[in-house]
Amino acid sequence: MIMKNEINNNSYDFKTKYLNWLKDSMQEAKMSDGVISITAPFLDMNNDWIEIFIKKDSSGLILTDIGETISDLRMANFNLKGQSKRNEILNSLVKSYGAEIKNNEIFIKCTYDNFPIKANMLMQCLIKVSDMMMLSDNNIKTIFSEEVEHYLDNNGVRYTKNVNLLGKSKLYTNFEFVIPKFRDVPERCIVPINILKSTIVKATIFSWDDVKDTRNVNSVLCAVINDKNKGGSSKFVDNINAFKEYGIIPITWSNIDKYKEWLTA
């Protein structure tokens, strides 16, 4: 169990603990056609682990989800046809991670040297794409990050969208929104989270710990969390408390107005 005083006096080794957990949980398998699959302990919309596939090509490697992520969205009746706003958001999100979409595959090309960075970016991308869907009160499927963006726009919040920040590990982390420092109000990075799962909490904590020391001293991370369907779950409360323990500000969607003045500063 992690004690608060360990966090405050910097005696807790976040990087080692997280990477050991990731290494112990990750699985690698060779497929019959020479493709290698890597399964990571991050859950998608179906509560299955995220999986990427590694293919060799003439210029290096192709990392791909072989179309599984978008297929899952379509199976859930999440319409991505034509030039829809959802398609525009999906493509913008994928590009922000340096990935591409072709024939429903989300993929990244890389070399052997930059494989770790690119694999990390693709996994982050697949988690975010899988987390796109939320069910609104009138049973119309919308995108939670879009709801957050509308809120920021409607309240005059000044932000930069889709910022990739380099951490101590030399890995990049994407933040959907970054609000700049203003006077005594610190820089605020914002991550929308549609479904609050322990694997996402762990990844978010590690990513922020990796990045925060490369930013301004008082920079903070805000996790804007969809709490419409939390159902009073004790795990939901535990995950909220985990963010607080690590200095991350959890903002539930139902209470976001309480932070309006601070976000608009």
Residue, then its C-alpha position, 0 to 999 in steps of 0.5 A: m500500500i502506498m502511504k501519503n508520506e512516501i509521496n510527499n518526501n519523494s521516497y516512492d519510486f513511481k517510475t520503477k513501480y509502474l514499469n515493473w507492473l507494466k512489464d509483468s502484465m504485458q504479454e507478447a506472442k508470435m503469430s503464424d504469419g510472422v506478426i508479433s502481438i503485444t497485449a497491454p494491461f489497459l482496458d478497452m470499451n469491452n473490458d478487453w486488454i489493448e492489443i497491438f500487432i507488429k509487422k515488418d515492412s521495407s522501411g522498418l515496422i508497422l504497428t497496428d490494431i488491425g482494425e479492432t478498435i473502430s470495429d468495436l465502435r461500429m459494433a456498438n452502433f457508434n456511427l462514423k460514416g462519411q464526413s461526420k463531426r465524429n469522423e473529424i474528431l476521430n481523425s484529429l485524435v488519431k493524428s494527435y498521436g502521430a498515427e493514421i487510419k486506413n481501411n479502419e486500421i489505426f497504425i503507426k510506422c516506425t523504425y526499430d530505434n524509435f519503436p518504444i516511443k511509437a508503441n507507447m503513443l499507439m497504445q495511448c491512442l487506442i485507449k483514447v479512441s476506445d474511450m470516445m463513446m458516452l451515452s447521453d441522457n437522451n440515449i444519443k451517443t456522443i463523444f465525452s472529450e467533445e462535451v468537455e471541449h464545448y464546455l471550455d469553448n462556451n465558457g471562454v476558456r483559453y486552451t491549446k488542444n492536443v499537446n504532446l509533452l515529453g517526459k523524463s522517460k523520453l516518452y511523449t504523453n498527449f494532453e487533450f487540452v492545456i490551459p496556460k499559466f496566468r498570474d498566480v494561476p498555474e498551467r492546467c493540463i486536462v485529460p477527459i476520462n469517459i470511463l474511470k478504470s484502475t488501469i487508466v488511473k495507473a497510466t494517468i498517474f505514471s504519465w503525469d509523474d513522468v511529465k510534471d517535472t519538465r513543466n513549470v513548478n506549479s503545473v497541475l493535471c486535471a482529470v475531467i471524469n464522466d460520472k453519469n453512470k458511476g452508480g455509486s461504485s466504491k471503485f469509482v470513489d477509490n479511483i478518485n481518491a487515488f488521483k488526489e493522493y498523487g496530486i491530480i485534481p479530479i473534476t467530475w462532470s456533474n461538478i465542473d461548474k464549481y471549477k469554472e472561475w479557476l479554469t477561465a482564469 
